[in-house]
Amino acid sequence: MYRHAVVTLYLVAVLATARAQSSESIDGEINEAKAMRLLFGNYDPKQRASTLPEKTFAEVYATQSATIDETRLWFLYTTSNTPDNKCHACQVTLGAAAFEQQGSRWVKKVDNRKLDSIGHDGYAQDSKPVQWGTKSFGLLVDNSWTGYGQLSSWQSLYGYESGTFRLIFTIPLSDTNGFSLLPDNEKYAWDAAWRFGPPSANGVFDIAVTLKMGSIPKAKGQRERIPVAGTYRYDGKTYKHRQTSVPLGGK
């Protein structure tokens, strides 16, 4: 009787451990289908999406592989939304998950389903996985806004750092009200561009910002939004202009 009870408890423990492992790790090589099923419990390969409670769905937005200090990592970026969320100002929710290879398994390390709100009209714009340092990886996301004759655009970098995901910077890239009905003396237009430079001592790449300006009267609120040209260096928390210490993206 005692032996039977011990065996039963052992089997229960084994099954519990197996269930815990199946919800936290993936056997064999990882891919988006396996990761989505682990995170959300289901996956439609044709739609590249999972169905969530309350008519919500999550879609694959991007994936990224990385190796940091000889450890293999794999990142899954998702967007979640509801079918009726389609207004001009309606955004989607950006999520990010990180998996680490441990032997023959991929173990879930991070699952942040509400990293930020992005996009408009119920969808996210283009994105690109990037490496922003010798040991730094993340996702660069495009964004824009159009309304009342104004057109603006910006980019945001969401980075994996110290075991978690966070917004690293947002930089305005352009703004114009040239399509509005305002008089010409109240119109403005400016454009900015940026690129990664060499790594600094902490291994994070510098960022070089350049400006290509059109006719820019000192319209109220515009000068504060235009990024300062020059080189920005990461101080462990944010990118700052090397000469002025202005944070990347404005004053």
N, C-alpha and C positions, 0 to 999 in steps of 0.2 A: 504493500500500500504506500509506504513512504517512498520507495524507489519510483513508483508510478507517478507520484506527485512531483518528485524532483525532475523526472523526464518531461512531464507536462510543462512545468515552469521553464525548463530550458528551451523547449520548443517555442513557447510564447515569447521568450526573450529573443530568440533567433528571428522569429517573424517580425517582431517589433523593430529589431535592428535593421532588417532587410527593408521594411517599409520606410524607416527613417533615411536609409541610404538612397532608396529610389527617389525620394522627394528632394534630396539634397545633392545628388550626384548622377552622372551619366556614364554608362559602360561604353568602352570602345571610343572611337573617334567622335568628336562632337560635331553637330551641324545645327542649322536653325530649326529643323523639325523636332529634333530631340530636345533642344533647349526650350522651345515654345511649349511642348507638351509637359515638360517638367514644371515650367513656371505657371502655366494656365490650365493644364489638365486636358487640353484638346488642341487640335491643329488641322486646318484645311490647307493642303499644299497648293491647291489651285489659287486660292485667295491669299495665301501666305499670311493667314490670320487665325486668331483664336477667339472663340466666343466667351464673353464674360457675363456675370450677372447684370440684371437691370438693362438689358439690350445694349450693353457696351461691347465693343470688340477691340482687340489689340492686333496691330499689323507689324510685320517685320519692316524696319526702317533702314537698318544697316548692320553689318557684322564686321568684326575686326580681329585679327590675330596679332599677338605681341609676345615677345620674349624679354623678360626683365630679370636680370641676375640669374640667367640660365633656367628660369621658371617660365613655362609656357602658359599664356593667358589667352582667353577668348572672350570677346565682348559682344553682346547682343543689344542693339538699340531698337526700341519699339515706339510706336505711337498708338494711343488709344483714343476712342471717339464714340459717339452715338450716331445712328443713321440720320437723325433729324438736326444735327448740329452743323448747319450749312450756311449760316448768315455770313455777311462780309467780315464781321469782326470775330467770328467763331474760330477759336483755336483748338488744337489737339494737345494731348498730354504726352510729353516725351518721357520715356522710361529707359533705364539702362541696367543691364545685369552683367556680372563678371564671373567667369569660371576659371578655375586653376587646375592644371593637370597634375594629378597625384598618382603615379604608377599608370595603371590601365584605366583609371577613372578620371572624370572631370567633375570637380567639386564646386558647387555654387558658393561664391564668396560674397557677392553683393546682389541685391535685388531691390532697386529703387524704381518704383513704377510711377512716381510723380516727381521727376527731376525738374521739369519746367513746362510752361505752356508756350507753344510755338505755332507758326503758320497763321493762316486765315482761310475763310470759306470752308472750314472743316477739313483742311488737309495741310500737310507739312510741305515745305518747298525742298529743294535739293539739299543733299548733305554729302559730306566726304570724310571718311576716316583719315586721320592724319597722325603723324608723329611730331610732337612739339618739343621734344627733347631726347637726349640719348636714352632715357628711361621713362619717357612720358608719351602717352598715347591718348587719343580722344577723338571726338567727332566735331567737325566744322559744319555749322548749319546756316543756310541762307534764309533771309527773311526780308520782307518788303511790305510797303503799305501804299495804297492808292486811294485817293478820295478828294473831292472838291478841287480837282486840278492840281493836286500835290502828289508827287511820287518820291518815295524815299526807300532806301535799302540799307541793310546792315548784315553783319555776320557775327555769330556767336560760337565760341569754342567751349565745349563741355569736355573736361579732361578727367582721366582716371589718375588719382593721386592719393598716396597714403591709404590705400585700401578702400577708397570711395570715389564716387563721381560728383563733380560740382562744376558750376559755371566758372570758367577761368577769365574770360573777357567777352565783351560785346563792343564791336567797333562800327560806327556809322560809316557807310561807304559813299552815299550820295543823297542829295536832297534838292528838289526843285519845285517851285510853284508856277513854273512857266506855262502850264496848261490851264491855269486859273483865269478868272475874269478880272483879276486885280489890274490896276494901272501898271504900266511898264516900270515906273520908278519904285514899285513895291515888289517886283519880282526878283528872284534870286536863283542861283544854281551853283552847285559845287560837287566835285567828285574826289574821292580818296582811293588809294590802293595800298596794299601791304603785302609783305612776303616774310618768310622765315629767314633769319640770318644764321650765323655760326652759333654754336653753344657757348654760354658763358661758363664761369667756374663751377656753377651748380649743375651743369649739364643741360639746362633748359635753353632752347634756342632764343636768341634775340629776335625782335620784330622790327622791321624797317617800314615806316609809313611815309608815303609821298602824297602830295596834293596836286590836283589838276583843276584849277578854278576857272569858272566863267565870270559872268558879271555878278558880283556879290556886294550889293549895298549892305550896310550894317543893319539888316532886318532884325527886329527884336527876337531874341531867343535863338538866332542861328549861329552866331559866333561861338556860343557856348557848346554847341553840338559838333562843330567841326573839329576833327582830331588834329593834334599838333604834329606837324611833320618831324621826322627824325627817328632815332633809334630808341627802342624801349627794351628794358631788361627786367626779368622776373626776379623779385626779391623774396620768393618763397610763399607769397600770398597774392601778389598782383603784379602786373606789368606797369613800370613807370618810365617816363621819359628820362633819358640819362642826363640831360642838361637841366631840365626844369622840374623834374620829379612829378610832372602831371601824369595821372593814371591814364592808361590806354583807354581811349573812347571819349575823352573830354575832360573838362576841369571839374 
